[in-house]
């Protein structure tokens, strides 16, 4: 049996694609873990091509794989995903050492190259590459938005919702594998259902997912603020399985910049939405993303952004500098007018502000008792998360292993277990806790 390995770059949506592909290969190939370091017959690289830094990472990974192939560690090298889709006409000529290039929308050609006839009965199955107790659930593909900075519609195509019954079946299969936490993802989760059911159906989907036996936590990522479906807030407030956690990339607050970004919201709309979320879901944790240095952002607009972040006090905030991307609405219509040095200085100021806000939030949790899930055990410490931390993007709750507190149970066997802890320390990223005996 030939050995195959897939390395996944970029976002969690790519990871879901990888897991669906691998499920079709089970029993036909020996599937190596992503972090395995050994010779392999076929090495696949699932790439990201969203922004400049991601493209650079993908290109570097391809060249590293080419080097391994030249050294005899890789038999065949296949590249798939967003970078391959975006530059499918240029890359084969630039890097001829790659044996096959495959896009991000359909994988029939990849399966043909692998000698595999896809089994439709496995369409909702996954070969997990995350820890066994959590999984990402991609509820739609593509996007109908035309944000000025984003190439996703160009790469992934128009929005396409996955039928609700398929998602419930997929969740049931994941739960049977031991998954207890679902992270609902899409390019825009709030758009779910408009194409299939002619209504925004995310709240209905959350309710159905919460009825799957074995699933304990459900959290929502990548929600668009325009026309936000408020019945989702009811699910967060009333459904004990839906975490009071929302990832909602806002990108900016200035009307001028939001208009240039083609976001279809105003600063007033955004402020009212955040206010409404905090009122209807007490204790909700909000994670957002901002872009600095977008065309149209002058000193006044940036200061307005800083004032908004001070006002909104997001528990989690990430940011990046604007980069002009070919094939986007912005690249065709807006000049990248802010110098890179200015962009970086603004990014540094924003993240310094957010660091103080995050520290204050984490310190406010000291003394509280929280239920956490154990993600892993390393160097005598459990790495955990509560309902307010999402895997891979947020901070962690660190709990020292005390044999007496855990009745001498092997700590390496406890991944995926839920325990109650008291928060006893905090910094701007992580929390320190002790188990409740």
Secondary structure, DSSP 4 states (H G I P E B T S, - for coil): --EEEEEE-S-HHHHHHHHHHHHHHBTTBEEPPTT--S-EEEEEEEE--SSHHHHHHHHHHHHHHHHHHHTTSEEEEEEEEHHHHHTTTTHHHH-TT-SEE--SS--HHHHHHTT----GGGTT-----S-TTEEEEE-EES-----TT--HHHHH-S-EEPPHHHHHHHHHHHHHTT--EEEEE-S-GGGTTHHHHSS--HHHHHHHHHTSTT--EEEE----STT--THHHHHHHH-TTEEEEEE---B---HHHHHHHT-S--HHHHHHHHHHHHHHSTT-EEEEEEEES-TT--HHHHHHHHHHHHHH--SEEEEEE----TTSHHHHH----S-HHHHHHHHHHHHHHHHHHHHHHHHHTTT-EEEEEEEEEETTEEEEE-TT--TTTS--EEEE--GGGGTT--GGG-TT-EEEEEEEEE-SS-EEEEE--
